[in-house]
Amino acid sequence: MTPSPSSPIGQSLSGTWAVWALVMGIVAVKVFAVRATGSVGALTALTDSLIDLLALGMIAGTGRTTGEPEGRIRRLKGSMVMAAGAFMGLVALARIIQPVPLSGGYWGPGAALAVIGLTLGLAWLRGRAVASQPAAVRGEVRDQSIAELAAAGVLALGLVAGVMLGAPALDAAAGLILAIWMAWGGWALIRTAEDTTRMGAPTLVPGLPPVRRGPWG
């Protein structure tokens, strides 16, 4: 049964398309940054966004069905995130050992600034979508937005160092930080999967990816 637009879930689903549009916009900008510069940091950030996009689709779909445990969704996404983080961590380590100069001039740092702007817009939309939800859900979404903004800042610093300062190893180091954040957050999702069925535990909001915190939170 489709929720009515006046219900809290219906309002959340009505904002899903805007969230989708911004997430895909962030993905497009990161693809541009990777193609323009060859940045490992941008590639790691792109991988993270693609996994979030997959999770967004899974949760949007399961929000319309019944019988799909939230713990299973968390474990699935956590496993994907950990695998991707481990792989990108190895790629970043290889680039630290053997740095490859970045290209593209100011397009890379400009794309990183665009990612920060789009991430701010995404945080605002998510805040609106969960405004009527319990405090635990609002807190999770806020923490996710802070973590994503911090990750966008790490990406920007890596691109500035790699392109403008001529230090591609620092860009690879930024990619390694992002890969560690991915693996850490994936483990947090798996570890807390069983808690989603307990009273008072945070729940998943249709149209919003599960939250994962990085090493800083």
C-alpha positions as CSV (number, residue, x, y, z in Angstrom):
1,M,0.0,0.0,0.0
2,T,1.4,3.4,-1.0
3,P,1.6,5.8,2.0
4,S,-0.5,9.0,1.7
5,P,1.5,12.2,1.1
6,S,0.2,13.6,4.4
7,S,1.7,10.7,6.4
8,P,5.3,11.0,7.8
9,I,6.5,8.1,5.6
10,G,4.7,9.6,2.6
11,Q,6.5,12.9,3.2
12,S,9.8,11.0,3.5
13,L,9.2,9.2,0.2
14,S,8.2,12.5,-1.5
15,G,11.6,13.8,-0.8
16,T,13.3,10.7,-2.0
17,W,13.6,12.0,-5.6
18,A,15.4,15.1,-4.5
19,V,17.8,13.0,-2.5
20,W,18.3,10.7,-5.5
21,A,19.0,13.7,-7.7
22,L,21.6,15.2,-5.4
23,V,23.3,11.8,-4.7
24,M,23.6,11.2,-8.5
25,G,24.8,14.8,-9.0
26,I,27.6,14.1,-6.4
27,V,28.5,10.9,-8.2
28,A,28.6,12.7,-11.6
29,V,31.0,15.4,-10.2
30,K,33.2,12.8,-8.6
31,V,33.3,10.9,-12.0
32,F,34.4,14.1,-13.6
33,A,37.1,14.7,-10.9
34,V,38.5,11.1,-11.5
35,R,38.5,11.5,-15.2
36,A,40.1,15.0,-15.2
37,T,42.8,14.3,-12.6
38,G,43.4,10.6,-12.1
39,S,43.0,11.2,-8.4
40,V,43.0,8.1,-6.1
41,G,41.2,10.2,-3.4
42,A,38.4,11.1,-5.9
43,L,38.2,7.4,-7.0
44,T,37.8,6.3,-3.4
45,A,35.2,9.0,-2.8
46,L,33.4,7.9,-6.0
47,T,33.4,4.3,-4.8
48,D,31.8,5.3,-1.5
49,S,29.1,7.3,-3.2
50,L,28.3,4.5,-5.6
51,I,27.8,2.1,-2.6
52,D,25.5,4.8,-1.0
53,L,23.5,5.0,-4.2
54,L,23.1,1.2,-4.2
55,A,22.0,1.3,-0.6
56,L,19.6,4.1,-1.3
57,G,17.9,2.0,-4.0
58,M,17.8,-1.1,-1.8
59,I,16.1,0.8,1.1
60,A,13.7,2.7,-1.2
61,G,12.6,-0.7,-2.5
62,T,12.3,-2.5,0.8
63,G,10.4,0.5,2.2
64,R,7.6,-0.6,-0.1
65,T,7.7,-4.3,0.9
66,T,7.3,-6.2,4.1
67,G,9.3,-9.0,5.8
68,E,12.8,-7.7,4.9
69,P,14.8,-7.4,8.2
70,E,16.6,-4.1,8.7
71,G,19.5,-6.1,10.2
72,R,20.0,-7.9,6.9
73,I,20.1,-4.6,5.0
74,R,22.7,-3.3,7.4
75,R,24.9,-6.4,7.2
76,L,24.7,-6.4,3.4
77,K,25.7,-2.8,3.0
78,G,28.4,-3.2,5.7
79,S,29.9,-6.1,3.8
80,M,30.0,-4.1,0.6
81,V,31.5,-1.1,2.3
82,M,34.2,-3.1,4.0
83,A,35.2,-4.9,0.8
84,A,35.3,-1.7,-1.2
85,G,37.3,0.1,1.6
86,A,39.9,-2.7,1.7
87,F,40.3,-2.7,-2.1
88,M,40.7,1.1,-2.3
89,G,43.0,1.1,0.6
90,L,45.4,-1.2,-1.3
91,V,45.1,1.0,-4.3
92,A,45.9,4.1,-2.2
93,L,48.9,2.4,-0.6
94,A,50.3,1.5,-4.0
95,R,50.0,5.2,-5.1
96,I,51.7,6.4,-2.0
97,I,54.6,4.1,-2.7
98,Q,54.7,5.0,-6.4
99,P,53.1,8.5,-6.8
100,V,51.6,9.4,-10.2
101,P,51.3,13.1,-11.0
102,L,47.7,14.4,-11.3
103,S,46.4,16.4,-14.3
104,G,43.5,18.6,-15.0
105,G,44.7,21.9,-13.5
106,Y,42.1,23.7,-11.3
107,W,39.2,21.4,-12.5
108,G,40.0,18.9,-9.7
109,P,39.9,21.3,-6.8
110,G,36.9,23.0,-8.4
111,A,35.0,19.7,-8.6
112,A,35.9,19.0,-4.9
113,L,34.3,22.3,-3.9
114,A,31.2,21.4,-5.9
115,V,31.0,18.1,-4.0
116,I,31.1,20.1,-0.7
117,G,28.3,22.3,-1.9
118,L,26.1,19.4,-3.1
119,T,26.8,17.5,0.1
120,L,25.6,20.5,2.1
121,G,22.4,20.5,0.0
122,L,22.0,16.8,0.6
123,A,22.4,17.3,4.4
124,W,19.6,19.9,4.3
125,L,17.3,17.6,2.4
126,R,17.9,14.7,4.7
127,G,17.3,17.0,7.7
128,R,13.9,18.0,6.3
129,A,13.0,14.4,5.5
130,V,13.5,13.2,9.1
131,A,12.2,16.4,10.8
132,S,9.2,14.5,12.2
133,Q,11.1,11.3,13.0
134,P,12.3,10.3,16.5
135,A,15.4,11.9,18.0
136,A,17.5,8.8,17.4
137,V,16.8,8.9,13.7
138,R,17.5,12.6,13.4
139,G,20.7,12.1,15.3
140,E,21.8,9.4,13.0
141,V,21.1,11.5,9.9
142,R,22.9,14.4,11.4
143,D,26.0,12.3,12.2
144,Q,26.0,10.9,8.7
145,S,25.9,14.4,7.2
146,I,28.8,15.6,9.4
147,A,30.8,12.5,8.4
148,E,30.1,13.0,4.7
149,L,31.1,16.7,4.9
150,A,34.3,15.7,6.6
151,A,35.0,13.2,3.9
152,A,34.3,15.8,1.2
153,G,36.8,18.1,3.0
154,V,39.5,15.3,3.0
155,L,38.8,14.9,-0.7
156,A,39.3,18.6,-1.3
157,L,42.5,18.7,0.6
158,G,43.9,15.8,-1.3
159,L,43.1,17.3,-4.7
160,V,44.5,20.7,-3.7
161,A,47.7,19.0,-2.5
162,G,48.0,16.7,-5.5
163,V,47.2,19.3,-8.2
164,M,48.2,22.7,-6.9
165,L,51.1,21.7,-4.6
166,G,52.4,18.9,-6.9
167,A,52.2,16.2,-4.2
168,P,50.3,13.3,-5.6
169,A,51.3,11.1,-2.6
170,L,49.2,13.4,-0.4
171,D,46.2,12.8,-2.6
172,A,46.8,9.1,-2.3
173,A,47.0,9.6,1.5
174,A,43.6,11.3,1.4
175,G,42.3,8.3,-0.5
176,L,43.7,6.0,2.2
177,I,42.0,8.0,4.9
178,L,38.7,7.7,3.0
179,A,39.2,3.9,2.5
180,I,39.8,3.5,6.3
181,W,36.6,5.5,7.0
182,M,34.7,3.2,4.6
183,A,36.0,0.0,6.2
184,W,35.4,1.4,9.7
185,G,31.8,2.4,8.9
186,G,31.1,-0.9,7.2
187,W,32.2,-2.8,10.3
188,A,30.0,-0.5,12.5
189,L,27.0,-1.4,10.3
190,I,27.6,-5.1,10.7
191,R,28.3,-4.8,14.4
192,T,25.0,-3.0,15.1
193,A,22.9,-5.0,12.7
194,E,21.3,-7.1,15.5
195,D,20.4,-4.0,17.5
196,T,17.9,-2.8,14.9
197,T,15.2,-5.1,16.2
198,R,15.4,-4.0,19.8
199,M,13.2,-1.4,21.4
200,G,14.6,2.1,21.1
201,A,17.2,1.1,18.4
202,P,17.5,3.4,15.4
203,T,15.5,2.4,12.4
204,L,16.1,2.9,8.7
205,V,14.2,5.6,6.9
206,P,12.9,4.7,3.4
207,G,14.9,6.7,0.9
208,L,17.9,7.3,3.2
209,P,21.0,5.2,3.2
210,P,21.9,3.5,6.5
211,V,24.2,5.6,8.7
212,R,27.8,4.7,9.2
213,R,30.3,6.8,11.2
214,G,33.9,7.2,10.3
215,P,36.9,7.1,12.6
216,W,36.1,10.6,13.9
217,G,32.6,9.8,15.3
